[in-house]
Amino acid sequence: MPSDDREQIELQVIQDVLDTVEARLRERERCGWRLTVPRSRIYATVLLAVIASARDTHRLPATLDRAAVLDDILDGAEPNTPGNAGHLVEDAIGNHMTPAN
């Protein structure tokens, strides 16, 4: 795979993950919740988990699209598996939200 293609794939993975996190954040905010940390902290937490998962695959190249946790994040299934402490996105968000009222 040419380098440019790999970069485009990784950019798309990052965009898809960020879009998924943003959608879940907005959903929670519509229900009256607010973040207690900057949004960037939630994004960084989830992206770090994707990077770690990609590294753990031990397949070369260890690109983001090979992250085992990726399908779970994007599909919303997120089963409780080793390296995926429960529901990754929901935990990252839920641990840093409080009712707005």
Order of alpha helices (4+ residues) and beta strands (2+ residues): alpha-beta-alpha-alpha-alpha-beta
